[in-house]
Amino acid sequence: MRHMGFLSARGTAYKTPMSIKPIHVVGGGLAGSEAAWQIAQAGVPVVLHEMRPVRRTDAHHTDGLAELVCSNSFRSDDWEYNAVGLLHAEMRRCGSIIMASGDAHQVPAGGALAVDRDGFSQAVTARLEAHPLVSIVREEVAGLPPEDWDSVVVATGPLTSPALAEAVLALTGEDQLSFFDAIAPIVHADSIDMSKAWRQSRYDKEGPGGDAAAYINCPMDQAQYEAFIQALLDGPKAEFKDWENVPYFDGCLPIEVMAERGRETLRYGPMKPVGLTNPHTPGVKPWAVVQLRQDNALGTLYNLVGFQTKLKHGAQTEVFRTIPGLENAQFARLGGLHRNTFINSPRLLDASLRMKVQPRLRFAGQVTGVEGYVESAAVGLLAGRFAAAERLGADLAPPPPTTALGALIAHITGGHLEGGKFQPMNVNYGLLPPMEAPKKDAEGRRLPTSERGRAKKRLMSLRAVADLGAWLDPAAQAAAE
């Protein structure tokens, strides 16, 4: 693939890539990998700095780029009725390497997009290594990037090295904001007792993997559930040490913390029994259900859905083997706990993700205050596009706030504050400008109240897709008008 030069939206000829100074991306996670890809695809050289394997982390297990350290799920792929599914669709329209690699390595997961984590990481790594405008340097960037790096995307994520985190916070005068994040265990599929468990997705819903029986379900009666909750409450937990007084992010709570909030919390959360029918006990509804989701393409590994945990490893094997069907479970990986960090983005970043006090630095990914794989990659996508456009002398406005991409940028740079304190956020329809819920369907029949919210989401999604198209191709939009 040769880059002989290219044109701006105004028709101005740019320099050839070899004469363009490279942009530096610090961090080879999902956000950094996406940022580097977007920069290179725009015809701008990029140097991607990843500290592994020179410096390892407690959460990573490989040296691959875009390694998934928690769940293997990108969550719902339904673009019409789910905000994260809409974000998937928008990122695909933008040529996302994360979404393309995820689609190529998906595993069955009902209505969700889940991936073979090793195949996914290997695909992202291979595509970036093969790109002629991408250079990958394995080193830690300790402290602020060198002054002669005049355009930098900092995508170091929740495990930002202490030296860099301290340098950034000293530059901004901010206190470090942190929260705990927990990892769910993974079990070997052949160690699950299928005489007690069964395969079924909730409501038999098929997902992008095309399987309506994507999950393995382990049922509990009331007595088993009560005993399980008690074991969670009584089991020894990981010690916090220097992480004391750090809050949890509500979207990734350890199951023990959920249990502490009420004995029924898990039964109305990840263990809810709705939409499932146990073929082993026809007519008897489970009191609670533990779901396991396929974790690799071979189908040999399954993770416990929503079972992020801070139980000590010995207690995990003891407690989780009380789950019917998992009595003899063999664990490929036990759960764990690590700390995430994020900056006060509404105060520190401008609308194109540049640090106000030092505009050569852009931030991307989870460190900006978004939560979730897809959201992190989405901010990396935008940071890469902003940086490339700036290097090429072009102006690139953020996507419209009516899009999922634009809504995320508006949240992290526009100050969606709760009680004056910035909090991390998953993408959701509440971040997009509202639309009035339709009262009638396409044939003029009055919609029940229960269906209006769903119809409203679809209208917002259709608006988002159209507005993103106009943002990606303003010339075509102007001609159409």
LOMIKE-214877 format. One record per residue (C-alpha): residue number from 0; residue in one letter; chain; x negated, y negated, z. Coordinates in nm, 4 decimals, decimal comma. Each point is the difference from the previous one (the first is absolute). Layout:
# LOMIKE-214877
 resi resn chain       c1       c2       c3
  NUM    A     A        X        Y        Z
...
This chain:
# LOMIKE-214877
 resi resn chain       c1       c2       c3
    0    M     A   0,0000   0,0000   0,0000
    1    R     A  -0,1711  -0,3234  -0,1171
    2    H     A   0,0989  -0,3458   0,1171
    3    M     A  -0,0926  -0,2350  -0,2848
    4    G     A   0,1672  -0,3044   0,1493
    5    F     A   0,3633  -0,0914   0,0514
    6    L     A   0,2500  -0,2843  -0,0063
    7    S     A   0,1799  -0,1906   0,2703
    8    A     A   0,3737  -0,0587  -0,0073
    9    R     A  -0,0768  -0,3326  -0,1703
   10    G     A  -0,2139   0,1671  -0,2687
   11    T     A  -0,3323  -0,1234   0,1394
   12    A     A  -0,2892   0,2343  -0,0748
   13    Y     A  -0,1783   0,1234   0,3091
   14    K     A  -0,3608   0,1093   0,0343
   15    T     A  -0,0966   0,3627  -0,0526
   16    P     A   0,0000   0,2008   0,3236
   17    M     A  -0,3799   0,0351   0,0093
   18    S     A  -0,0297  -0,3780   0,0407
   19    I     A   0,2607  -0,0175   0,2774
   20    K     A  -0,1223   0,0034   0,3586
   21    P     A   0,1426   0,3026   0,1831
   22    I     A   0,2619  -0,0109   0,2721
   23    H     A  -0,0841   0,1957   0,3150
   24    V     A   0,2568   0,2226   0,1728
   25    V     A  -0,0832   0,1140   0,3529
   26    G     A   0,1733   0,3240   0,0939
   27    G     A   0,0862   0,3062  -0,2085
   28    G     A   0,3384   0,0875   0,1480
   29    L     A   0,3287  -0,0283  -0,1858
   30    A     A   0,0001  -0,3806  -0,0042
   31    G     A  -0,3651  -0,0350  -0,0989
   32    S     A   0,0232   0,2670  -0,2686
   33    E     A   0,3106  -0,1657  -0,1455
   34    A     A  -0,1587  -0,3462   0,0124
   35    A     A  -0,3132   0,1252  -0,1771
   36    W     A   0,2071   0,1720  -0,2679
   37    Q     A   0,2113  -0,3078  -0,0702
   38    I     A  -0,3101  -0,2201  -0,0237
   39    A     A  -0,1761   0,2357  -0,2408
   40    Q     A   0,3131   0,0471  -0,2113
   41    A     A   0,0125  -0,3791  -0,0402
   42    G     A  -0,3480   0,0182  -0,1541
   43    V     A  -0,1969  -0,1269   0,2984
   44    P     A  -0,2979   0,1925   0,1472
   45    V     A   0,0528   0,1153   0,3577
   46    V     A  -0,2270   0,1422   0,2693
   47    L     A   0,1867   0,2249   0,2437
   48    H     A  -0,1739   0,0391   0,3378
   49    E     A   0,0968   0,3037   0,2107
   50    M     A  -0,1845   0,0713   0,3240
   51    R     A   0,0703   0,3740   0,0040
   52    P     A  -0,2060   0,2233   0,0194
   53    V     A  -0,2669  -0,2439   0,1247
   54    R     A   0,2285  -0,0889   0,2905
   55    R     A   0,2857   0,2339   0,0860
   56    T     A   0,3273  -0,0612   0,1824
   57    D     A   0,1970   0,2029   0,2522
   58    A     A   0,2973   0,0332  -0,2358
   59    H     A  -0,1580   0,0893  -0,3363
   60    H     A  -0,1096   0,3518  -0,0929
   61    T     A  -0,1498  -0,0487  -0,3501
   62    D     A  -0,2056  -0,2499  -0,1967
   63    G     A   0,2707  -0,0413  -0,2659
   64    L     A   0,1560  -0,3315  -0,0886
   65    A     A   0,3651  -0,0573   0,0956
   66    E     A  -0,0046   0,2821   0,2569
   67    L     A   0,3353   0,0473   0,1720
   68    V     A  -0,0704   0,0267   0,3714
   69    C     A   0,3561   0,0272   0,1359
   70    S     A   0,3012   0,1314  -0,1904
   71    N     A  -0,0173   0,1137  -0,3633
   72    S     A   0,3305  -0,1704  -0,0778
   73    F     A   0,0532  -0,3246  -0,1910
   74    R     A   0,3588   0,0174   0,1292
   75    S     A   0,3142  -0,0391  -0,2128
   76    D     A  -0,0360  -0,0176  -0,3775
   77    D     A   0,3577  -0,1232  -0,0540
   78    W     A  -0,0515  -0,3400  -0,1640
   79    E     A   0,3700  -0,0873  -0,0182
   80    Y     A   0,0925   0,0390   0,3660
   81    N     A  -0,3223  -0,0008   0,2001
   82    A     A  -0,2440  -0,2902   0,0387
   83    V     A  -0,3142   0,2134   0,0023
   84    G     A   0,1249   0,1841  -0,3081
   85    L     A   0,0471  -0,3396  -0,1630
   86    L     A  -0,3589  -0,0859   0,0923
   87    H     A  -0,1107   0,3258  -0,1661
   88    A     A   0,1767  -0,1043  -0,3202
   89    E     A  -0,1503  -0,3484   0,0018
   90    M     A  -0,3509   0,1318   0,0576
   91    R     A   0,0394   0,2468  -0,2867
   92    R     A   0,0966  -0,2939  -0,2240
   93    C     A  -0,3226  -0,1710   0,1086
   94    G     A  -0,2205   0,2941  -0,0983
   95    S     A  -0,0766   0,1137   0,3537
   96    I     A  -0,2747   0,2617   0,0339
   97    I     A   0,1469   0,1057   0,3347
   98    M     A   0,3431   0,0715  -0,1443
   99    A     A  -0,1381   0,1664  -0,3132
  100    S     A  -0,2201   0,2298   0,2090
  101    G     A   0,2856   0,0672   0,2419
  102    D     A   0,2344   0,0927  -0,2840
  103    A     A  -0,2621   0,2326  -0,1464
  104    H     A  -0,0519   0,1829   0,3305
  105    Q     A   0,3468   0,0040   0,1536
  106    V     A   0,1271   0,2901   0,2057
  107    P     A   0,3655   0,0828   0,0774
  108    A     A   0,1458  -0,2313   0,2651
  109    G     A   0,3717  -0,0390  -0,0606
  110    G     A   0,0779  -0,3618  -0,0846
  111    A     A  -0,3484  -0,1153   0,0952
  112    L     A  -0,3231  -0,0229  -0,1948
  113    A     A  -0,2582   0,2092   0,1844
  114    V     A  -0,3407   0,0930  -0,1364
  115    D     A  -0,2727   0,2587   0,0246
  116    R     A  -0,2319  -0,2193   0,2070
  117    D     A  -0,3269   0,1497  -0,1313
  118    G     A   0,1040   0,0014  -0,3642
  119    F     A   0,1290  -0,3550   0,0323
  120    S     A  -0,3216  -0,1358   0,1523
  121    Q     A  -0,2148   0,1856  -0,2512
  122    A     A   0,2021  -0,1443  -0,2887
  123    V     A  -0,0342  -0,3588   0,1245
  124    T     A  -0,3724   0,0492   0,0587
  125    A     A  -0,0574   0,1532  -0,3443
  126    R     A   0,1865  -0,2749  -0,1876
  127    L     A  -0,1865  -0,2768   0,1789
  128    E     A  -0,3363   0,1717  -0,0454
  129    A     A   0,0718   0,0361  -0,3727
  130    H     A   0,1032  -0,3620  -0,0571
  131    P     A  -0,2760  -0,1917  -0,1827
  132    L     A   0,0597  -0,3186   0,1982
  133    V     A   0,0026   0,1612   0,3468
  134    S     A  -0,3140   0,0501   0,2087
  135    I     A   0,0392   0,1938   0,3264
  136    V     A  -0,2533  -0,0734   0,2740
  137    R     A  -0,0075   0,2167   0,3124
  138    E     A  -0,0951  -0,2411   0,2769
  139    E     A   0,1445  -0,1775   0,3003
  140    V     A   0,0599  -0,3710  -0,0364
  141    A     A  -0,0899  -0,1136   0,3499
  142    G     A   0,1131  -0,3506   0,0829
  143    L     A   0,1218  -0,2490  -0,2574
  144    P     A  -0,0839   0,0804  -0,3641
  145    P     A  -0,3093  -0,1820  -0,1352
  146    E     A   0,0541  -0,3592  -0,1105
  147    D     A  -0,0888   0,0787  -0,3619
  148    W     A   0,3047   0,2282  -0,0192
  149    D     A   0,2274  -0,2803  -0,1103
  150    S     A   0,3109   0,2180  -0,0407
  151    V     A   0,0660   0,2803   0,2503
  152    V     A   0,3045   0,2150   0,0753
  153    V     A  -0,0192   0,1288   0,3586
  154    A     A   0,2029   0,3215   0,0085
  155    T     A  -0,1535   0,1689   0,3001
  156    G     A   0,3290   0,1142   0,1447
  157    P     A   0,0862   0,1010   0,3539
  158    L     A  -0,3491   0,1399   0,0602
  159    T     A  -0,1905  -0,3176  -0,0853
  160    S     A  -0,3574   0,0270   0,1253
  161    P     A  -0,0496  -0,1890   0,3287
  162    A     A  -0,2717  -0,2261  -0,1429
  163    L     A   0,2193  -0,1200  -0,2865
  164    A     A   0,3090  -0,0351   0,2207
  165    E     A  -0,1900  -0,2097   0,2541
  166    A     A  -0,1455  -0,2213  -0,2757
  167    V     A   0,3405  -0,0642  -0,1546
  168    L     A   0,1605  -0,0742   0,3352
  169    A     A  -0,2840  -0,2362   0,0936
  170    L     A   0,0513  -0,1818  -0,3294
  171    T     A   0,3730  -0,0410   0,0583
  172    G     A   0,0029  -0,0572   0,3747
  173    E     A   0,2681   0,2697   0,0357
  174    D     A   0,0321   0,2718   0,2595
  175    Q     A   0,0000   0,3511  -0,1439
  176    L     A   0,3444   0,1503  -0,0453
  177    S     A   0,0204   0,3759   0,0300
  178    F     A   0,2419   0,2881   0,0312
  179    F     A  -0,0274   0,3742   0,0346
  180    D     A   0,0645   0,2343  -0,2901
  181    A     A   0,0441   0,3759   0,0400
  182    I     A  -0,0552   0,2963  -0,2339
  183    A     A   0,2306   0,3022  -0,0410
  184    P     A  -0,1269   0,3613   0,0151
  185    I     A  -0,0230   0,2295  -0,3049
  186    V     A   0,0702   0,3753   0,0128
  187    H     A  -0,0759   0,2900  -0,2338
  188    A     A   0,3194   0,0965  -0,1830
  189    D     A  -0,0565   0,3738   0,0329
  190    S     A  -0,0001  -0,0299   0,3789
  191    I     A   0,3607  -0,1306   0,0062
  192    D     A   0,2632   0,2595   0,0932
  193    M     A   0,2562  -0,0272  -0,2801
  194    S     A   0,2345   0,2417   0,1803
  195    K     A   0,0773  -0,2995   0,2232
  196    A     A  -0,0799  -0,2918  -0,2312
  197    W     A   0,1490  -0,0718  -0,3435
  198    R     A  -0,0634  -0,2188  -0,3043
  199    Q     A   0,2362  -0,2896  -0,0721
  200    S     A  -0,0119  -0,3750  -0,0597
  201    R     A   0,2559  -0,2130   0,1787
  202    Y     A   0,3273   0,0151  -0,1913
  203    D     A  -0,1858   0,2166  -0,2572
  204    K     A  -0,1325  -0,3166  -0,1602
  205    E     A  -0,2534   0,0435  -0,2795
  206    G     A  -0,2955  -0,2374  -0,0115
  207    P     A  -0,2683  -0,0869  -0,2587
  208    G     A  -0,1556   0,3423   0,0586
  209    G     A   0,3262   0,1557  -0,1212
  210    D     A   0,0647   0,2217   0,3014
  211    A     A   0,3178  -0,0121   0,2098
  212    A     A  -0,1593   0,2378   0,2528
  213    A     A  -0,3195  -0,1940   0,0565
  214    Y     A  -0,0090   0,0149   0,3810
  215    I     A  -0,0390   0,2856   0,2441
  216    N     A   0,2444  -0,0425   0,2882
  217    C     A  -0,0421   0,1369   0,3517
  218    P     A   0,3243  -0,0082   0,2056
  219    M     A   0,0407  -0,0531   0,3735
  220    D     A   0,2964   0,0575   0,2246
  221    Q     A   0,0664  -0,2390   0,2876
  222    A     A  -0,2008   0,1941   0,2581
  223    Q     A  -0,2992   0,0292  -0,2305
  224    Y     A   0,0172  -0,3694  -0,0797
  225    E     A   0,0180  -0,1016   0,3668
  226    A     A  -0,2970   0,2206   0,0828
  227    F     A  -0,1959  -0,1449  -0,2920
  228    I     A   0,0683  -0,3587   0,1108
  229    Q     A  -0,1115   0,0825   0,3519
  230    A     A  -0,3202   0,1556  -0,1319
  231    L     A  -0,0711  -0,3156  -0,2005
  232    L     A   0,0527  -0,2166   0,3068
  233    D     A  -0,2131   0,2214   0,2251
  234    G     A  -0,2832   0,0768  -0,2431
  235    P     A  -0,3441  -0,1659   0,0385
  236    K     A  -0,0475  -0,2994  -0,2297
  237    A     A  -0,3038  -0,1576  -0,1648
  238    E     A  -0,1750  -0,2568   0,2159
  239    F     A   0,0016  -0,3562  -0,1278
  240    K     A  -0,3353  -0,1163   0,1408
  241    D     A  -0,0738  -0,3379  -0,1623
  242    W     A   0,3310   0,0055  -0,1882
  243    E     A   0,2023  -0,0848   0,3103
  244    N     A   0,3008  -0,2310  -0,0372
  245    V     A   0,0191   0,0407  -0,3782
  246    P     A   0,3586   0,0324  -0,1288
  247    Y     A   0,1277   0,2712  -0,2298
  248    F     A   0,1461  -0,0691  -0,3436
  249    D     A   0,3629   0,1124   0,0129
  250    G     A  -0,0178   0,1610  -0,3455
  251    C     A  -0,2628   0,2532   0,1117
  252    L     A   0,0722   0,0739   0,3651
  253    P     A  -0,1468   0,3108   0,1636
  254    I     A   0,2754   0,2482   0,0803
  255    E     A  -0,0839  -0,0210   0,3706
  256    V     A   0,0657  -0,3750  -0,0025
  257    M     A   0,3349   0,0600  -0,1723
  258    A     A   0,0861   0,2634   0,2616
  259    E     A  -0,0855  -0,2447   0,2781
  260    R     A   0,2549  -0,2433  -0,1442
  261    G     A   0,2789   0,2505   0,0537
  262    R     A   0,0480   0,3754  -0,0093
  263    E     A   0,2308  -0,0277  -0,3037
  264    T     A  -0,2275  -0,2330  -0,2022
  265    L     A  -0,1691   0,2754  -0,1991
  266    R     A   0,3322   0,1721  -0,0695
  267    Y     A   0,1179  -0,3187  -0,1682
  268    G     A  -0,3376  -0,0580  -0,1666
  269    P     A  -0,2347   0,2468  -0,1702
  270    M     A   0,1786   0,3009   0,1561
  271    K     A   0,3538  -0,0935  -0,1047
  272    P     A   0,1928   0,3099  -0,1174
  273    V     A   0,2193  -0,1723  -0,2612
  274    G     A   0,0248   0,1166  -0,3617
  275    L     A  -0,1391   0,3452   0,0799
  276    T     A   0,1597   0,3444   0,0197
  277    N     A  -0,1818   0,2890   0,1661
  278    P     A   0,0560   0,3153  -0,2109
  279    H     A  -0,1114   0,2195   0,2921
  280    T     A   0,2927  -0,1159   0,2162
  281    P     A   0,2897  -0,0907  -0,2319
  282    G     A   0,2546  -0,2276   0,1628
  283    V     A  -0,2314  -0,0942   0,2881
  284    K     A  -0,1402  -0,3513  -0,0236
  285    P     A  -0,3520  -0,0451   0,1449
  286    W     A  -0,0329  -0,2394   0,2923
  287    A     A  -0,3225  -0,1347  -0,1520
  288    V     A  -0,2248   0,0853  -0,2943
  289    V     A  -0,3748  -0,0335  -0,0499
  290    Q     A  -0,0815  -0,0541  -0,3669
  291    L     A  -0,3282   0,0866  -0,1699
  292    R     A  -0,0977  -0,1530  -0,3336
  293    Q     A  -0,2341   0,1533  -0,2576
  294    D     A  -0,3453  -0,1571   0,0294
  295    N     A  -0,1939   0,1411  -0,2958
  296    A     A   0,0699   0,1131  -0,3565
  297    L     A  -0,0524   0,3655   0,0808
  298    G     A   0,2713  -0,0125   0,2627
  299    T     A  -0,2307   0,1585   0,2571
  300    L     A   0,0095  -0,2922   0,2449
  301    Y     A   0,2978  -0,1769   0,1590
  302    N     A   0,0054  -0,3024   0,2296
  303    L     A   0,2461  -0,0564   0,2842
  304    V     A   0,2142  -0,2904  -0,1177
  305    G     A   0,0074  -0,2920   0,2421
  306    F     A  -0,2154   0,1886   0,2517
  307    Q     A  -0,2765  -0,2528   0,0488
  308    T     A  -0,1423   0,0820   0,3388
  309    K     A  -0,2422  -0,1042   0,2714
  310    L     A   0,0166   0,3354   0,1824
  311    K     A  -0,3404   0,1490   0,0695
  312    H     A  -0,0898   0,2767  -0,2433
  313    G     A   0,0447   0,2890   0,2433
  314    A     A   0,3440  -0,1259   0,0964
  315    Q     A   0,0999  -0,0416  -0,3655
  316    T     A  -0,0444   0,3661  -0,0836
  317    E     A   0,1836   0,1036   0,3172
  318    V     A   0,2941  -0,2411  -0,0383
  319    F     A   0,0491   0,0286  -0,3761
  320    R     A  -0,0006   0,3804   0,0150
  321    T     A   0,3172  -0,0213   0,2101
  322    I     A   0,1800  -0,1155  -0,3176
  323    P     A   0,2012   0,2919  -0,1462
  324    G     A  -0,1863   0,1248  -0,3070
  325    L     A  -0,3332  -0,1432   0,1136
  326    E     A  -0,0729   0,2450   0,2815
  327    N     A  -0,3018   0,1319  -0,1920
  328    A     A  -0,0833  -0,3198  -0,1879
  329    Q     A  -0,3592  -0,0455  -0,1118
  330    F     A  -0,1000  -0,3649  -0,0162
  331    A     A  -0,2153  -0,1295  -0,2849
  332    R     A  -0,0178  -0,3352   0,1780
  333    L     A   0,1259  -0,1188   0,3350
  334    G     A   0,1460  -0,3430   0,0604
  335    G     A  -0,1984  -0,2983   0,1183
  336    L     A   0,0075  -0,3647   0,0937
  337    H     A  -0,1875  -0,2983  -0,1388
  338    R     A   0,0273  -0,3754   0,0215
  339    N     A   0,1158  -0,2228  -0,2842
  340    T     A  -0,0945  -0,3653  -0,0295
  341    F     A   0,1563  -0,2842  -0,1928
  342    I     A  -0,0563  -0,3736  -0,0293
  343    N     A   0,2459  -0,2840   0,0531
  344    S     A   0,0623  -0,0269  -0,3735
  345    P     A   0,2697  -0,2740  -0,0012
  346    R     A  -0,2441  -0,2358   0,1684
  347    L     A  -0,3206   0,1145  -0,1682
  348    L     A   0,0895   0,0823  -0,3628
  349    D     A   0,1355  -0,2035  -0,2902
  350    A     A   0,2561   0,1249  -0,2522
  351    S     A  -0,2679   0,1783  -0,2063
  352    L     A  -0,1431   0,1764   0,3062
  353    R     A  -0,3058  -0,2276   0,0314
  354    M     A  -0,1291  -0,0912   0,3435
  355    K     A   0,0782  -0,3670   0,0427
  356    V     A  -0,3245  -0,0826   0,1814
  357    Q     A  -0,2130   0,1932  -0,2511
  358    P     A   0,1861   0,0481  -0,3338
  359    R     A  -0,2666   0,2268  -0,1494
  360    L     A   0,1400   0,2714   0,2286
  361    R     A   0,3273   0,1715  -0,0816
  362    F     A   0,1618   0,2612   0,2206
  363    A     A   0,1978   0,3044  -0,1066
  364    G     A   0,1667   0,3061   0,1458
  365    Q     A   0,0966   0,0879   0,3527
  366    V     A  -0,2321  -0,2576   0,1552
  367    T     A   0,2372  -0,2694  -0,1354
  368    G     A   0,2931   0,1254   0,2072
  369    V     A   0,1835   0,2360  -0,2319
  370    E     A   0,0649   0,3552   0,1146
  371    G     A   0,0041   0,3091  -0,2170
  372    Y     A  -0,2063   0,1517  -0,2793
  373    V     A   0,2021  -0,1507  -0,2816
  374    E     A   0,0233  -0,3456   0,1563
  375    S     A  -0,3772  -0,0042   0,0589
  376    A     A  -0,0708   0,0995  -0,3591
  377    A     A   0,2521  -0,2575  -0,1252
  378    V     A  -0,1815  -0,2836   0,1747
  379    G     A  -0,3259   0,1340  -0,1427
  380    L     A   0,1588  -0,0080  -0,3451
  381    L     A   0,0948  -0,3643   0,0417
  382    A     A  -0,3333  -0,1006   0,1532
  383    G     A  -0,1784   0,1569  -0,2950
  384    R     A   0,2193  -0,1790  -0,2513
  385    F     A  -0,0392  -0,3335   0,1789
  386    A     A  -0,3786   0,0383   0,0177
  387    A     A  -0,0320   0,1018  -0,3667
  388    A     A   0,2194  -0,2870  -0,1188
  389    E     A  -0,2020  -0,2497   0,2037
  390    R     A  -0,3276   0,1360  -0,1399
  391    L     A   0,1375  -0,0383  -0,3529
  392    G     A   0,1120  -0,3580   0,0616
  393    A     A   0,3705   0,0812  -0,0136
  394    D     A   0,2793  -0,0921   0,2385
  395    L     A   0,2024   0,2889   0,1372
  396    A     A   0,2954  -0,0762   0,2228
  397    P     A   0,1194   0,2658   0,2446
  398    P     A   0,2799   0,2274  -0,1224
  399    P     A   0,3495  -0,1389   0,0608
  400    P     A   0,1258   0,0560   0,3563
  401    T     A   0,2920   0,1899  -0,1517
  402    T     A  -0,2427   0,2861  -0,0771
  403    A     A  -0,1345   0,2462   0,2546
  404    L     A  -0,3549  -0,1134  -0,0788
  405    G     A   0,0924  -0,3641   0,0414
  406    A     A   0,1912   0,0691   0,3198
  407    L     A  -0,3079   0,1615   0,1571
  408    I     A  -0,2169  -0,2994  -0,0910
  409    A     A   0,2628  -0,2358   0,1378
  410    H     A   0,0071   0,1969   0,3254
  411    I     A  -0,3732   0,0049   0,0618
  412    T     A  -0,0762  -0,3519  -0,1226
  413    G     A   0,3285  -0,1797   0,0648
  414    G     A   0,0247   0,0712   0,3675
  415    H     A   0,2815   0,2453   0,0649
  416    L     A  -0,0616  -0,0366   0,3717
  417    E     A   0,1878   0,1612   0,2845
  418    G     A  -0,0067  -0,2187   0,3100
  419    G     A  -0,3025  -0,1813  -0,1342
  420    K     A  -0,2056   0,3188  -0,0325
  421    F     A  -0,0872   0,1580  -0,3354
  422    Q     A   0,0822   0,3716  -0,0148
  423    P     A  -0,0834   0,2661  -0,2613
  424    M     A   0,2826   0,0919  -0,2338
  425    N     A   0,1034   0,2715  -0,2431
  426    V     A   0,1724  -0,1174  -0,3178
  427    N     A   0,3769  -0,0202   0,0395
  428    Y     A   0,2949  -0,1715  -0,1639
  429    G     A   0,0158  -0,2447   0,2898
  430    L     A  -0,3140  -0,1672  -0,1382
  431    L     A   0,1684  -0,0781  -0,3332
  432    P     A   0,2423  -0,2895  -0,0554
  433    P     A   0,3503   0,1354   0,0649
  434    M     A   0,2710   0,0567  -0,2560
  435    E     A   0,3718   0,0225   0,0613
  436    A     A   0,1246   0,3547   0,0280
  437    P     A   0,2339   0,0891  -0,2901
  438    K     A   0,3601   0,0679   0,0957
  439    K     A   0,0924   0,1958  -0,3136
  440    D     A  -0,1698   0,2639  -0,2122
  441    A     A  -0,0654  -0,0235  -0,3749
  442    E     A   0,3553   0,1159  -0,0724
  443    G     A   0,1578  -0,2600   0,2267
  444    R     A   0,0873   0,2336   0,2848
  445    R     A  -0,0451  -0,1363   0,3499
  446    L     A  -0,3083   0,1402   0,1713
  447    P     A   0,0292   0,1366   0,3531
  448    T     A  -0,1984  -0,2006   0,2540
  449    S     A  -0,2350   0,2955   0,0475
  450    E     A  -0,1030  -0,0160  -0,3682
  451    R     A  -0,0470  -0,3758  -0,0285
  452    G     A  -0,3387  -0,0020   0,1702
  453    R     A  -0,1267   0,2673  -0,2354
  454    A     A   0,1320  -0,1893  -0,3023
  455    K     A  -0,1654  -0,3169   0,1297
  456    K     A  -0,3369   0,1753   0,0192
  457    R     A   0,0336   0,1090  -0,3611
  458    L     A   0,0758  -0,3556  -0,1107
  459    M     A  -0,3072  -0,1251   0,1855
  460    S     A  -0,2132   0,2699  -0,1607
  461    L     A   0,1247  -0,0811  -0,3490
  462    R     A  -0,0743  -0,3682   0,0623
  463    A     A  -0,3491   0,0888   0,1246
  464    V     A  -0,0883   0,2091  -0,3048
  465    A     A   0,1183  -0,2743  -0,2367
  466    D     A  -0,1858  -0,2737   0,1877
  467    L     A  -0,3189   0,2055   0,0140
  468    G     A   0,0182   0,0457  -0,3775
  469    A     A   0,0197  -0,3764  -0,0436
  470    W     A  -0,3002  -0,0473   0,2340
  471    L     A  -0,2069   0,2563  -0,1902
  472    D     A   0,0887  -0,1423  -0,3413
  473    P     A   0,1044  -0,3654   0,0312
  474    A     A  -0,0442  -0,0575  -0,3740
  475    A     A   0,2571   0,2676  -0,0829
  476    Q     A   0,2346  -0,1407   0,2614
  477    A     A  -0,0321  -0,3519  -0,1440
  478    A     A   0,0693   0,1305  -0,3524
  479    A     A   0,3073   0,1851   0,1224
  480    E     A   0,1361  -0,3152   0,1576
